[in-house]
Amino acid sequence: MIDLIKVYTKNNCPQCDMTKTVLEGEGLEFQAINIEEDNGALEYIKSMGFQATPVIVAEGVVPFSGFRPDKLLNLK
């Protein structure tokens, strides 16, 4: 099981909301980080080459973006 899942989100993002809903439904703990409120987080995901949210970062998993239920279920 993954220790900490970070979900980089922004306001009014349906894909972000769906991602958090899937994680909650699977009982997975995560930290939601709003890039509109945290400039450092925005720069961090940009430095990894991402331009859209959500971005999911977890130990031992290649970071990915978008609503990806298939990848989210593999975080268990």
N, CA, C, O and CB atoms as a CASP TS submission, in Angstrom:
PFRMAT TS
TARGET T0000
AUTHOR 0000-0000-0000
METHOD Language model
MODEL 1
PARENT N/A
ATOM      1  N   MET     1       0.840  -1.195   0.000  1.00  0.00           N
ATOM      2  CA  MET     1       0.000   0.000   0.000  1.00  0.00           C
ATOM      3  C   MET     1       0.879   1.250   0.000  1.00  0.00           C
ATOM      4  O   MET     1       1.907   1.295   0.675  1.00  0.00           O
ATOM      5  CB  MET     1      -0.953   0.003   1.224  1.00  0.00           C
ATOM      6  N   ILE     2       0.474   2.239  -0.746  1.00  0.00           N
ATOM      7  CA  ILE     2       1.202   3.503  -0.855  1.00  0.00           C
ATOM      8  C   ILE     2       1.032   4.286   0.452  1.00  0.00           C
ATOM      9  O   ILE     2      -0.072   4.380   0.989  1.00  0.00           O
ATOM     10  CB  ILE     2       0.696   4.342  -2.081  1.00  0.00           C
ATOM     11  N   ASP     3       2.151   4.853   0.963  1.00  0.00           N
ATOM     12  CA  ASP     3       2.097   5.603   2.208  1.00  0.00           C
ATOM     13  C   ASP     3       1.370   6.933   2.074  1.00  0.00           C
ATOM     14  O   ASP     3       0.450   7.218   2.841  1.00  0.00           O
ATOM     15  CB  ASP     3       3.484   5.842   2.712  1.00  0.00           C
ATOM     16  N   LEU     4       1.773   7.744   1.110  1.00  0.00           N
ATOM     17  CA  LEU     4       1.156   9.058   0.974  1.00  0.00           C
ATOM     18  C   LEU     4       0.904   9.363  -0.493  1.00  0.00           C
ATOM     19  O   LEU     4       1.803   9.280  -1.329  1.00  0.00           O
ATOM     20  CB  LEU     4       2.041  10.146   1.607  1.00  0.00           C
ATOM     21  N   ILE     5      -0.316   9.712  -0.779  1.00  0.00           N
ATOM     22  CA  ILE     5      -0.707  10.098  -2.128  1.00  0.00           C
ATOM     23  C   ILE     5      -0.957  11.599  -2.101  1.00  0.00           C
ATOM     24  O   ILE     5      -1.703  12.095  -1.256  1.00  0.00           O
ATOM     25  CB  ILE     5      -1.980   9.303  -2.624  1.00  0.00           C
ATOM     26  N   LYS     6      -0.338  12.313  -3.020  1.00  0.00           N
ATOM     27  CA  LYS     6      -0.579  13.752  -3.145  1.00  0.00           C
ATOM     28  C   LYS     6      -1.344  13.991  -4.433  1.00  0.00           C
ATOM     29  O   LYS     6      -0.973  13.497  -5.498  1.00  0.00           O
ATOM     30  CB  LYS     6       0.761  14.565  -3.128  1.00  0.00           C
ATOM     31  N   VAL     7      -2.415  14.754  -4.316  1.00  0.00           N
ATOM     32  CA  VAL     7      -3.233  15.100  -5.472  1.00  0.00           C
ATOM     33  C   VAL     7      -3.167  16.611  -5.639  1.00  0.00           C
ATOM     34  O   VAL     7      -3.689  17.363  -4.816  1.00  0.00           O
ATOM     35  CB  VAL     7      -4.717  14.603  -5.305  1.00  0.00           C
ATOM     36  N   TYR     8      -2.520  17.042  -6.714  1.00  0.00           N
ATOM     37  CA  TYR     8      -2.428  18.475  -7.012  1.00  0.00           C
ATOM     38  C   TYR     8      -3.672  18.851  -7.804  1.00  0.00           C
ATOM     39  O   TYR     8      -3.935  18.304  -8.876  1.00  0.00           O
ATOM     40  CB  TYR     8      -1.107  18.827  -7.810  1.00  0.00           C
ATOM     41  N   THR     9      -4.432  19.795  -7.257  1.00  0.00           N
ATOM     42  CA  THR     9      -5.732  20.149  -7.806  1.00  0.00           C
ATOM     43  C   THR     9      -5.817  21.654  -8.052  1.00  0.00           C
ATOM     44  O   THR     9      -4.896  22.411  -7.742  1.00  0.00           O
ATOM     45  CB  THR     9      -6.855  19.695  -6.861  1.00  0.00           C
ATOM     46  N   LYS    10      -6.952  22.059  -8.620  1.00  0.00           N
ATOM     47  CA  LYS    10      -7.269  23.488  -8.699  1.00  0.00           C
ATOM     48  C   LYS    10      -8.776  23.637  -8.546  1.00  0.00           C
ATOM     49  O   LYS    10      -9.516  22.654  -8.602  1.00  0.00           O
ATOM     50  CB  LYS    10      -6.768  24.122 -10.056  1.00  0.00           C
ATOM     51  N   ASN    11      -9.214  24.849  -8.356  1.00  0.00           N
ATOM     52  CA  ASN    11     -10.637  25.116  -8.171  1.00  0.00           C
ATOM     53  C   ASN    11     -11.417  24.810  -9.449  1.00  0.00           C
ATOM     54  O   ASN    11     -10.892  24.943 -10.555  1.00  0.00           O
ATOM     55  CB  ASN    11     -10.857  26.577  -7.750  1.00  0.00           C
ATOM     56  N   ASN    12     -12.670  24.401  -9.286  1.00  0.00           N
ATOM     57  CA  ASN    12     -13.579  24.148 -10.413  1.00  0.00           C
ATOM     58  C   ASN    12     -13.000  23.161 -11.422  1.00  0.00           C
ATOM     59  O   ASN    12     -13.060  23.394 -12.629  1.00  0.00           O
ATOM     60  CB  ASN    12     -13.908  25.453 -11.117  1.00  0.00           C
ATOM     61  N   CYS    13     -12.446  22.069 -10.930  1.00  0.00           N
ATOM     62  CA  CYS    13     -11.823  21.056 -11.771  1.00  0.00           C
ATOM     63  C   CYS    13     -12.588  19.737 -11.593  1.00  0.00           C
ATOM     64  O   CYS    13     -12.365  19.026 -10.613  1.00  0.00           O
ATOM     65  CB  CYS    13     -10.303  20.884 -11.415  1.00  0.00           C
ATOM     66  N   PRO    14     -13.481  19.405 -12.526  1.00  0.00           N
ATOM     67  CA  PRO    14     -14.268  18.168 -12.389  1.00  0.00           C
ATOM     68  C   PRO    14     -13.401  16.913 -12.315  1.00  0.00           C
ATOM     69  O   PRO    14     -13.713  15.989 -11.563  1.00  0.00           O
ATOM     70  CB  PRO    14     -15.230  18.042 -13.551  1.00  0.00           C
ATOM     71  N   GLN    15     -12.315  16.874 -13.090  1.00  0.00           N
ATOM     72  CA  GLN    15     -11.441  15.702 -13.052  1.00  0.00           C
ATOM     73  C   GLN    15     -10.773  15.557 -11.684  1.00  0.00           C
ATOM     74  O   GLN    15     -10.562  14.445 -11.199  1.00  0.00           O
ATOM     75  CB  GLN    15     -10.374  15.796 -14.153  1.00  0.00           C
ATOM     76  N   CYS    16     -10.442  16.693 -11.070  1.00  0.00           N
ATOM     77  CA  CYS    16      -9.860  16.671  -9.726  1.00  0.00           C
ATOM     78  C   CYS    16     -10.871  16.118  -8.732  1.00  0.00           C
ATOM     79  O   CYS    16     -10.536  15.271  -7.903  1.00  0.00           O
ATOM     80  CB  CYS    16      -9.403  18.088  -9.299  1.00  0.00           C
ATOM     81  N   ASP    17     -12.104  16.596  -8.815  1.00  0.00           N
ATOM     82  CA  ASP    17     -13.149  16.139  -7.903  1.00  0.00           C
ATOM     83  C   ASP    17     -13.409  14.645  -8.072  1.00  0.00           C
ATOM     84  O   ASP    17     -13.585  13.932  -7.084  1.00  0.00           O
ATOM     85  CB  ASP    17     -14.441  16.928  -8.134  1.00  0.00           C
ATOM     86  N   MET    18     -13.435  14.166  -9.317  1.00  0.00           N
ATOM     87  CA  MET    18     -13.675  12.741  -9.556  1.00  0.00           C
ATOM     88  C   MET    18     -12.511  11.903  -9.027  1.00  0.00           C
ATOM     89  O   MET    18     -12.719  10.814  -8.492  1.00  0.00           O
ATOM     90  CB  MET    18     -13.885  12.473 -11.061  1.00  0.00           C
ATOM     91  N   THR    19     -11.296  12.409  -9.176  1.00  0.00           N
ATOM     92  CA  THR    19     -10.121  11.699  -8.663  1.00  0.00           C
ATOM     93  C   THR    19     -10.216  11.553  -7.150  1.00  0.00           C
ATOM     94  O   THR    19      -9.996  10.465  -6.617  1.00  0.00           O
ATOM     95  CB  THR    19      -8.820  12.439  -9.050  1.00  0.00           C
ATOM     96  N   LYS    20     -10.540  12.636  -6.459  1.00  0.00           N
ATOM     97  CA  LYS    20     -10.656  12.577  -5.003  1.00  0.00           C
ATOM     98  C   LYS    20     -11.794  11.655  -4.583  1.00  0.00           C
ATOM     99  O   LYS    20     -11.676  10.951  -3.580  1.00  0.00           O
ATOM    100  CB  LYS    20     -10.874  13.980  -4.427  1.00  0.00           C
ATOM    101  N   THR    21     -12.887  11.648  -5.331  1.00  0.00           N
ATOM    102  CA  THR    21     -14.019  10.770  -5.021  1.00  0.00           C
ATOM    103  C   THR    21     -13.621   9.305  -5.128  1.00  0.00           C
ATOM    104  O   THR    21     -13.992   8.499  -4.275  1.00  0.00           O
ATOM    105  CB  THR    21     -15.196  11.063  -5.958  1.00  0.00           C
ATOM    106  N   VAL    22     -12.868   8.953  -6.169  1.00  0.00           N
ATOM    107  CA  VAL    22     -12.419   7.559  -6.330  1.00  0.00           C
ATOM    108  C   VAL    22     -11.489   7.171  -5.180  1.00  0.00           C
ATOM    109  O   VAL    22     -11.642   6.098  -4.595  1.00  0.00           O
ATOM    110  CB  VAL    22     -11.696   7.366  -7.698  1.00  0.00           C
ATOM    111  N   LEU    23     -10.531   8.034  -4.855  1.00  0.00           N
ATOM    112  CA  LEU    23      -9.603   7.727  -3.769  1.00  0.00           C
ATOM    113  C   LEU    23     -10.344   7.543  -2.447  1.00  0.00           C
ATOM    114  O   LEU    23     -10.067   6.605  -1.699  1.00  0.00           O
ATOM    115  CB  LEU    23      -8.556   8.834  -3.635  1.00  0.00           C
ATOM    116  N   GLU    24     -11.281   8.440  -2.165  1.00  0.00           N
ATOM    117  CA  GLU    24     -12.075   8.325  -0.937  1.00  0.00           C
ATOM    118  C   GLU    24     -12.894   7.037  -0.942  1.00  0.00           C
ATOM    119  O   GLU    24     -12.979   6.347   0.073  1.00  0.00           O
ATOM    120  CB  GLU    24     -13.004   9.545  -0.778  1.00  0.00           C
ATOM    121  N   GLY    25     -13.496   6.717  -2.088  1.00  0.00           N
ATOM    122  CA  GLY    25     -14.311   5.507  -2.202  1.00  0.00           C
ATOM    123  C   GLY    25     -13.513   4.239  -1.985  1.00  0.00           C
ATOM    124  O   GLY    25     -14.051   3.228  -1.535  1.00  0.00           O
ATOM    125  N   GLU    26     -12.228   4.292  -2.305  1.00  0.00           N
ATOM    126  CA  GLU    26     -11.354   3.134  -2.116  1.00  0.00           C
ATOM    127  C   GLU    26     -10.701   3.137  -0.734  1.00  0.00           C
ATOM    128  O   GLU    26      -9.932   2.235  -0.401  1.00  0.00           O
ATOM    129  CB  GLU    26     -10.279   3.105  -3.199  1.00  0.00           C
ATOM    130  N   GLY    27     -11.010   4.155   0.065  1.00  0.00           N
ATOM    131  CA  GLY    27     -10.450   4.233   1.411  1.00  0.00           C
ATOM    132  C   GLY    27      -8.984   4.612   1.438  1.00  0.00           C
ATOM    133  O   GLY    27      -8.284   4.321   2.408  1.00  0.00           O
ATOM    134  N   LEU    28      -8.511   5.257   0.388  1.00  0.00           N
ATOM    135  CA  LEU    28      -7.111   5.662   0.316  1.00  0.00           C
ATOM    136  C   LEU    28      -6.939   7.074   0.870  1.00  0.00           C
ATOM    137  O   LEU    28      -7.663   7.997   0.498  1.00  0.00           O
ATOM    138  CB  LEU    28      -6.598   5.587  -1.136  1.00  0.00           C
ATOM    139  N   GLU    29      -5.970   7.218   1.761  1.00  0.00           N
ATOM    140  CA  GLU    29      -5.689   8.540   2.317  1.00  0.00           C
ATOM    141  C   GLU    29      -4.840   9.324   1.330  1.00  0.00           C
ATOM    142  O   GLU    29      -3.935   8.783   0.694  1.00  0.00           O
ATOM    143  CB  GLU    29      -4.974   8.429   3.692  1.00  0.00           C
ATOM    144  N   PHE    30      -5.150  10.608   1.216  1.00  0.00           N
ATOM    145  CA  PHE    30      -4.399  11.454   0.305  1.00  0.00           C
ATOM    146  C   PHE    30      -4.367  12.872   0.831  1.00  0.00           C
ATOM    147  O   PHE    30      -5.166  13.262   1.682  1.00  0.00           O
ATOM    148  CB  PHE    30      -5.001  11.415  -1.102  1.00  0.00           C
ATOM    149  N   GLN    31      -3.424  13.633   0.304  1.00  0.00           N
ATOM    150  CA  GLN    31      -3.311  15.055   0.619  1.00  0.00           C
ATOM    151  C   GLN    31      -3.650  15.819  -0.646  1.00  0.00           C
ATOM    152  O   GLN    31      -2.995  15.640  -1.673  1.00  0.00           O
ATOM    153  CB  GLN    31      -1.874  15.428   1.150  1.00  0.00           C
ATOM    154  N   ALA    32      -4.664  16.667  -0.587  1.00  0.00           N
ATOM    155  CA  ALA    32      -5.034  17.511  -1.728  1.00  0.00           C
ATOM    156  C   ALA    32      -4.293  18.838  -1.600  1.00  0.00           C
ATOM    157  O   ALA    32      -4.336  19.491  -0.558  1.00  0.00           O
ATOM    158  CB  ALA    32      -6.590  17.740  -1.794  1.00  0.00           C
ATOM    159  N   ILE    33      -3.617  19.221  -2.670  1.00  0.00           N
ATOM    160  CA  ILE    33      -2.843  20.455  -2.680  1.00  0.00           C
ATOM    161  C   ILE    33      -3.365  21.316  -3.826  1.00  0.00           C
ATOM    162  O   ILE    33      -3.259  20.940  -4.993  1.00  0.00           O
ATOM    163  CB  ILE    33      -1.302  20.170  -2.831  1.00  0.00           C
ATOM    164  N   ASN    34      -3.924  22.465  -3.485  1.00  0.00           N
ATOM    165  CA  ASN    34      -4.513  23.357  -4.476  1.00  0.00           C
ATOM    166  C   ASN    34      -3.422  24.257  -5.055  1.00  0.00           C
ATOM    167  O   ASN    34      -2.838  25.076  -4.346  1.00  0.00           O
ATOM    168  CB  ASN    34      -5.656  24.206  -3.850  1.00  0.00           C
ATOM    169  N   ILE    35      -3.156  24.094  -6.353  1.00  0.00           N
ATOM    170  CA  ILE    35      -2.083  24.867  -6.983  1.00  0.00           C
ATOM    171  C   ILE    35      -2.438  26.337  -7.154  1.00  0.00           C
ATOM    172  O   ILE    35      -1.560  27.162  -7.406  1.00  0.00           O
ATOM    173  CB  ILE    35      -1.745  24.274  -8.328  1.00  0.00           C
ATOM    174  N   GLU    36      -3.717  26.671  -7.020  1.00  0.00           N
ATOM    175  CA  GLU    36      -4.115  28.074  -7.109  1.00  0.00           C
ATOM    176  C   GLU    36      -3.858  28.810  -5.792  1.00  0.00           C
ATOM    177  O   GLU    36      -3.872  30.040  -5.741  1.00  0.00           O
ATOM    178  CB  GLU    36      -5.595  28.181  -7.490  1.00  0.00           C
ATOM    179  N   GLU    37      -3.624  28.038  -4.732  1.00  0.00           N
ATOM    180  CA  GLU    37      -3.354  28.636  -3.426  1.00  0.00           C
ATOM    181  C   GLU    37      -1.904  28.458  -3.008  1.00  0.00           C
ATOM    182  O   GLU    37      -1.458  29.067  -2.035  1.00  0.00           O
ATOM    183  CB  GLU    37      -4.264  28.035  -2.378  1.00  0.00           C
ATOM    184  N   ASP    38      -1.160  27.621  -3.743  1.00  0.00           N
ATOM    185  CA  ASP    38       0.216  27.297  -3.378  1.00  0.00           C
ATOM    186  C   ASP    38       1.093  27.418  -4.628  1.00  0.00           C
ATOM    187  O   ASP    38       1.176  26.488  -5.430  1.00  0.00           O
ATOM    188  CB  ASP    38       0.314  25.857  -2.758  1.00  0.00           C
ATOM    189  N   ASN    39       1.744  28.575  -4.784  1.00  0.00           N
ATOM    190  CA  ASN    39       2.578  28.812  -5.968  1.00  0.00           C
ATOM    191  C   ASN    39       3.724  27.816  -6.073  1.00  0.00           C
ATOM    192  O   ASN    39       4.137  27.453  -7.174  1.00  0.00           O
ATOM    193  CB  ASN    39       3.135  30.225  -5.942  1.00  0.00           C
ATOM    194  N   GLY    40       4.234  27.376  -4.933  1.00  0.00           N
ATOM    195  CA  GLY    40       5.311  26.389  -4.939  1.00  0.00           C
ATOM    196  C   GLY    40       4.837  25.080  -5.547  1.00  0.00           C
ATOM    197  O   GLY    40       5.584  24.421  -6.270  1.00  0.00           O
ATOM    198  N   ALA    41       3.597  24.702  -5.256  1.00  0.00           N
ATOM    199  CA  ALA    41       3.035  23.468  -5.812  1.00  0.00           C
ATOM    200  C   ALA    41       2.854  23.598  -7.321  1.00  0.00           C
ATOM    201  O   ALA    41       3.107  22.648  -8.062  1.00  0.00           O
ATOM    202  CB  ALA    41       1.686  23.132  -5.139  1.00  0.00           C
ATOM    203  N   LEU    42       2.423  24.757  -7.771  1.00  0.00           N
ATOM    204  CA  LEU    42       2.267  24.994  -9.205  1.00  0.00           C
ATOM    205  C   LEU    42       3.612  24.860  -9.905  1.00  0.00           C
ATOM    206  O   LEU    42       3.709  24.206 -10.944  1.00  0.00           O
ATOM    207  CB  LEU    42       1.659  26.388  -9.468  1.00  0.00           C
ATOM    208  N   GLU    43       4.636  25.467  -9.352  1.00  0.00           N
ATOM    209  CA  GLU    43       5.969  25.381  -9.951  1.00  0.00           C
ATOM    210  C   GLU    43       6.481  23.941  -9.932  1.00  0.00           C
ATOM    211  O   GLU    43       7.153  23.504 -10.867  1.00  0.00           O
ATOM    212  CB  GLU    43       6.954  26.304  -9.208  1.00  0.00           C
ATOM    213  N   TYR    44       6.162  23.211  -8.869  1.00  0.00           N
ATOM    214  CA  TYR    44       6.604  21.818  -8.748  1.00  0.00           C
ATOM    215  C   TYR    44       6.024  20.963  -9.869  1.00  0.00           C
ATOM    216  O   TYR    44       6.760  20.223 -10.522  1.00  0.00           O
ATOM    217  CB  TYR    44       6.198  21.241  -7.382  1.00  0.00           C
ATOM    218  N   ILE    45       4.714  21.054 -10.101  1.00  0.00           N
ATOM    219  CA  ILE    45       4.135  20.204 -11.152  1.00  0.00           C
ATOM    220  C   ILE    45       4.587  20.658 -12.542  1.00  0.00           C
ATOM    221  O   ILE    45       4.740  19.839 -13.447  1.00  0.00           O
ATOM    222  CB  ILE    45       2.595  20.221 -11.068  1.00  0.00           C
ATOM    223  N   LYS    46       4.800  21.967 -12.705  1.00  0.00           N
ATOM    224  CA  LYS    46       5.329  22.455 -13.984  1.00  0.00           C
ATOM    225  C   LYS    46       6.738  21.920 -14.221  1.00  0.00           C
ATOM    226  O   LYS    46       7.103  21.594 -15.351  1.00  0.00           O
ATOM    227  CB  LYS    46       5.335  23.998 -14.017  1.00  0.00           C
ATOM    228  N   SER    47       7.525  21.831 -13.152  1.00  0.00           N
ATOM    229  CA  SER    47       8.904  21.342 -13.288  1.00  0.00           C
ATOM    230  C   SER    47       8.941  19.880 -13.713  1.00  0.00           C
ATOM    231  O   SER    47       9.936  19.415 -14.269  1.00  0.00           O
ATOM    232  CB  SER    47       9.662  21.517 -11.971  1.00  0.00           C
ATOM    233  N   MET    48       7.859  19.158 -13.453  1.00  0.00           N
ATOM    234  CA  MET    48       7.764  17.755 -13.871  1.00  0.00           C
ATOM    235  C   MET    48       7.175  17.636 -15.276  1.00  0.00           C
ATOM    236  O   MET    48       7.066  16.535 -15.817  1.00  0.00           O
ATOM    237  CB  MET    48       6.908  16.957 -12.874  1.00  0.00           C
ATOM    238  N   GLY    49       6.795  18.781 -15.868  1.00  0.00           N
ATOM    239  CA  GLY    49       6.286  18.778 -17.227  1.00  0.00           C
ATOM    240  C   GLY    49       4.773  18.725 -17.341  1.00  0.00           C
ATOM    241  O   GLY    49       4.243  18.588 -18.443  1.00  0.00           O
ATOM    242  N   PHE    50       4.069  18.832 -16.222  1.00  0.00           N
ATOM    243  CA  PHE    50       2.608  18.777 -16.263  1.00  0.00           C
ATOM    244  C   PHE    50       2.030  20.166 -16.484  1.00  0.00           C
ATOM    245  O   PHE    50       2.546  21.161 -15.976  1.00  0.00           O
ATOM    246  CB  PHE    50       2.049  18.168 -14.966  1.00  0.00           C
ATOM    247  N   GLN    51       0.933  20.210 -17.263  1.00  0.00           N
ATOM    248  CA  GLN    51       0.272  21.472 -17.546  1.00  0.00           C
ATOM    249  C   GLN    51      -1.208  21.441 -17.191  1.00  0.00           C
ATOM    250  O   GLN    51      -1.910  22.437 -17.365  1.00  0.00           O
ATOM    251  CB  GLN    51       0.440  21.825 -18.998  1.00  0.00           C
ATOM    252  N   ALA    52      -1.683  20.306 -16.696  1.00  0.00           N
ATOM    253  CA  ALA    52      -3.105  20.168 -16.366  1.00  0.00           C
ATOM    254  C   ALA    52      -3.250  19.392 -15.064  1.00  0.00           C
ATOM    255  O   ALA    52      -2.386  18.594 -14.700  1.00  0.00           O
ATOM    256  CB  ALA    52      -3.878  19.460 -17.514  1.00  0.00           C
ATOM    257  N   THR    53      -4.339  19.634 -14.381  1.00  0.00           N
ATOM    258  CA  THR    53      -4.628  18.920 -13.146  1.00  0.00           C
ATOM    259  C   THR    53      -5.763  17.931 -13.386  1.00  0.00           C
ATOM    260  O   THR    53      -6.504  18.062 -14.360  1.00  0.00           O
ATOM    261  CB  THR    53      -4.991  19.907 -12.008  1.00  0.00           C
ATOM    262  N   PRO    54      -5.900  16.959 -12.518  1.00  0.00           N
ATOM    263  CA  PRO    54      -5.080  16.684 -11.347  1.00  0.00           C
ATOM    264  C   PRO    54      -3.756  16.032 -11.732  1.00  0.00           C
ATOM    265  O   PRO    54      -3.627  15.399 -12.780  1.00  0.00           O
ATOM    266  CB  PRO    54      -5.837  15.792 -10.374  1.00  0.00           C
ATOM    267  N   VAL    55      -2.778  16.209 -10.846  1.00  0.00           N
ATOM    268  CA  VAL    55      -1.511  15.490 -10.940  1.00  0.00           C
ATOM    269  C   VAL    55      -1.412  14.650  -9.677  1.00  0.00           C
ATOM    270  O   VAL    55      -1.577  15.152  -8.565  1.00  0.00           O
ATOM    271  CB  VAL    55      -0.270  16.474 -11.097  1.00  0.00           C
ATOM    272  N   ILE    56      -1.142  13.363  -9.865  1.00  0.00           N
ATOM    273  CA  ILE    56      -1.065  12.438  -8.738  1.00  0.00           C
ATOM    274  C   ILE    56       0.386  12.022  -8.566  1.00  0.00           C
ATOM    275  O   ILE    56       1.034  11.559  -9.505  1.00  0.00           O
ATOM    276  CB  ILE    56      -1.987  11.193  -8.955  1.00  0.00           C
ATOM    277  N   VAL    57       0.887  12.198  -7.335  1.00  0.00           N
ATOM    278  CA  VAL    57       2.258  11.841  -6.998  1.00  0.00           C
ATOM    279  C   VAL    57       2.192  10.912  -5.792  1.00  0.00           C
ATOM    280  O   VAL    57       1.580  11.235  -4.773  1.00  0.00           O
ATOM    281  CB  VAL    57       3.141  13.117  -6.704  1.00  0.00           C
ATOM    282  N   ALA    58       2.834   9.751  -5.926  1.00  0.00           N
ATOM    283  CA  ALA    58       2.864   8.789  -4.830  1.00  0.00           C
ATOM    284  C   ALA    58       4.190   8.037  -4.892  1.00  0.00           C
ATOM    285  O   ALA    58       4.740   7.811  -5.969  1.00  0.00           O
ATOM    286  CB  ALA    58       1.650   7.801  -4.904  1.00  0.00           C
ATOM    287  N   GLU    59       4.682   7.661  -3.742  1.00  0.00           N
ATOM    288  CA  GLU    59       5.950   6.942  -3.660  1.00  0.00           C
ATOM    289  C   GLU    59       5.886   5.636  -4.457  1.00  0.00           C
ATOM    290  O   GLU    59       4.936   4.864  -4.330  1.00  0.00           O
ATOM    291  CB  GLU    59       6.307   6.654  -2.190  1.00  0.00           C
ATOM    292  N   GLY    60       6.905   5.407  -5.273  1.00  0.00           N
ATOM    293  CA  GLY    60       6.988   4.169  -6.030  1.00  0.00           C
ATOM    294  C   GLY    60       6.130   4.131  -7.277  1.00  0.00           C
ATOM    295  O   GLY    60       6.032   3.092  -7.929  1.00  0.00           O
ATOM    296  N   VAL    61       5.499   5.262  -7.624  1.00  0.00           N
ATOM    297  CA  VAL    61       4.620   5.322  -8.788  1.00  0.00           C
ATOM    298  C   VAL    61       5.067   6.493  -9.664  1.00  0.00           C
ATOM    299  O   VAL    61       5.375   7.572  -9.158  1.00  0.00           O
ATOM    300  CB  VAL    61       3.114   5.475  -8.360  1.00  0.00           C
ATOM    301  N   VAL    62       5.099   6.277 -10.957  1.00  0.00           N
ATOM    302  CA  VAL    62       5.424   7.377 -11.872  1.00  0.00           C
ATOM    303  C   VAL    62       4.278   8.395 -11.798  1.00  0.00           C
ATOM    304  O   VAL    62       3.120   8.026 -11.997  1.00  0.00           O
ATOM    305  CB  VAL    62       5.639   6.855 -13.361  1.00  0.00           C
ATOM    306  N   PRO    63       4.581   9.666 -11.517  1.00  0.00           N
ATOM    307  CA  PRO    63       3.516  10.672 -11.447  1.00  0.00           C
ATOM    308  C   PRO    63       2.700  10.703 -12.736  1.00  0.00           C
ATOM    309  O   PRO    63       3.228  10.504 -13.830  1.00  0.00           O
ATOM    310  CB  PRO    63       4.110  12.060 -11.169  1.00  0.00           C
ATOM    311  N   PHE    64       1.402  10.957 -12.583  1.00  0.00           N
ATOM    312  CA  PHE    64       0.532  11.020 -13.756  1.00  0.00           C
ATOM    313  C   PHE    64      -0.516  12.100 -13.560  1.00  0.00           C
ATOM    314  O   PHE    64      -0.756  12.565 -12.446  1.00  0.00           O
ATOM    315  CB  PHE    64      -0.141   9.656 -14.020  1.00  0.00           C
ATOM    316  N   SER    65      -1.140  12.490 -14.674  1.00  0.00           N
ATOM    317  CA  SER    65      -2.156  13.540 -14.590  1.00  0.00           C
ATOM    318  C   SER    65      -3.434  13.066 -15.251  1.00  0.00           C
ATOM    319  O   SER    65      -3.457  12.084 -15.994  1.00  0.00           O
ATOM    320  CB  SER    65      -1.662  14.848 -15.246  1.00  0.00           C
ATOM    321  N   GLY    66      -4.495  13.800 -14.955  1.00  0.00           N
ATOM    322  CA  GLY    66      -5.798  13.483 -15.518  1.00  0.00           C
ATOM    323  C   GLY    66      -6.575  12.522 -14.628  1.00  0.00           C
ATOM    324  O   GLY    66      -6.044  11.967 -13.666  1.00  0.00           O
ATOM    325  N   PHE    67      -7.835  12.344 -14.972  1.00  0.00           N
ATOM    326  CA  PHE    67      -8.681  11.393 -14.235  1.00  0.00           C
ATOM    327  C   PHE    67      -8.412  10.009 -14.802  1.00  0.00           C
ATOM    328  O   PHE    67      -8.858   9.678 -15.900  1.00  0.00           O
ATOM    329  CB  PHE    67     -10.215  11.764 -14.341  1.00  0.00           C
ATOM    330  N   ARG    68      -7.678   9.203 -14.042  1.00  0.00           N
ATOM    331  CA  ARG    68      -7.263   7.868 -14.493  1.00  0.00           C
ATOM    332  C   ARG    68      -7.679   6.828 -13.461  1.00  0.00           C
ATOM    333  O   ARG    68      -6.858   6.407 -12.647  1.00  0.00           O
ATOM    334  CB  ARG    68      -5.725   7.813 -14.732  1.00  0.00           C
ATOM    335  N   PRO    69      -8.946   6.407 -13.481  1.00  0.00           N
ATOM    336  CA  PRO    69      -9.400   5.416 -12.494  1.00  0.00           C
ATOM    337  C   PRO    69      -8.559   4.146 -12.496  1.00  0.00           C
ATOM    338  O   PRO    69      -8.331   3.551 -11.443  1.00  0.00           O
ATOM    339  CB  PRO    69     -10.845   5.057 -12.753  1.00  0.00           C
ATOM    340  N   ASP    70      -8.093   3.722 -13.682  1.00  0.00           N
ATOM    341  CA  ASP    70      -7.264   2.516 -13.759  1.00  0.00           C
ATOM    342  C   ASP    70      -6.002   2.667 -12.925  1.00  0.00           C
ATOM    343  O   ASP    70      -5.638   1.756 -12.181  1.00  0.00           O
ATOM    344  CB  ASP    70      -6.896   2.209 -15.215  1.00  0.00           C
ATOM    345  N   LYS    71      -5.334   3.802 -13.038  1.00  0.00           N
ATOM    346  CA  LYS    71      -4.109   4.028 -12.272  1.00  0.00           C
ATOM    347  C   LYS    71      -4.425   4.284 -10.800  1.00  0.00           C
ATOM    348  O   LYS    71      -3.659   3.871  -9.930  1.00  0.00           O
ATOM    349  CB  LYS    71      -3.323   5.211 -12.857  1.00  0.00           C
ATOM    350  N   LEU    72      -5.527   4.949 -10.508  1.00  0.00           N
ATOM    351  CA  LEU    72      -5.889   5.218  -9.118  1.00  0.00           C
ATOM    352  C   LEU    72      -6.118   3.924  -8.354  1.00  0.00           C
ATOM    353  O   LEU    72      -5.708   3.807  -7.199  1.00  0.00           O
ATOM    354  CB  LEU    72      -7.140   6.096  -9.051  1.00  0.00           C
ATOM    355  N   LEU    73      -6.767   2.951  -8.981  1.00  0.00           N
ATOM    356  CA  LEU    73      -7.048   1.680  -8.327  1.00  0.00           C
ATOM    357  C   LEU    73      -5.772   0.882  -8.083  1.00  0.00           C
ATOM    358  O   LEU    73      -5.743   0.017  -7.208  1.00  0.00           O
ATOM    359  CB  LEU    73      -8.022   0.864  -9.163  1.00  0.00           C
ATOM    360  N   ASN    74      -4.716   1.162  -8.847  1.00  0.00           N
ATOM    361  CA  ASN    74      -3.432   0.493  -8.631  1.00  0.00           C
ATOM    362  C   ASN    74      -2.663   1.070  -7.457  1.00  0.00           C
ATOM    363  O   ASN    74      -1.610   0.541  -7.100  1.00  0.00           O
ATOM    364  CB  ASN    74      -2.587   0.583  -9.876  1.00  0.00           C
ATOM    365  N   LEU    75      -3.154   2.132  -6.847  1.00  0.00           N
ATOM    366  CA  LEU    75      -2.484   2.737  -5.696  1.00  0.00           C
ATOM    367  C   LEU    75      -2.784   2.012  -4.392  1.00  0.00           C
ATOM    368  O   LEU    75      -2.219   2.345  -3.350  1.00  0.00           O
ATOM    369  CB  LEU    75      -2.888   4.183  -5.569  1.00  0.00           C
ATOM    370  N   LYS    76      -3.665   1.028  -4.445  1.00  0.00           N
ATOM    371  CA  LYS    76      -4.046   0.287  -3.233  1.00  0.00           C
ATOM    372  C   LYS    76      -2.918  -0.568  -2.727  1.00  0.00           C
ATOM    373  O   LYS    76      -3.070  -1.256  -1.718  1.00  0.00           O
ATOM    374  CB  LYS    76      -5.258  -0.581  -3.497  1.00  0.00           C
TER
END
